[in-house]
């Protein structure tokens, strides 16, 4: 349980830091935070190769979704971060950070779909 707590703290720090750095116009720092969190995650898990394959699948899925969202005009960035390539890379990094939680930090709730549904409904809106 201690490792799960450490992972959740590291994930949340990486998530918040990447959002703050991106909002401040520092995409390199945002991507650096994500990279450090993902690298530290892969360094301590039991099956890193399996996790890399999973994260790569999430990255492909995230690319499709992020590109569609930006192309649709539902979300727009009008600041210094208006470069679509940077924004898509950052959004994929967020997808990968979340995915890194699925097999570690969220392992306890993935066994119970109703716990996941209730938790996502209640806590998802708070992020």
Secondary structure, 3 states (H helix, E strand, C coil): CHHHHHHHHHHHHHHHHHHHHHHCCCHHHHHHHHHHHHHHHHHHCCCHHHHHHHHHHHHHHHHHHHHHHHHHCCCCCCCCCCCHHHHHHHHHHHHHHHHHHHCCCCCCCCCCHHHHHHHHHHHHCCC
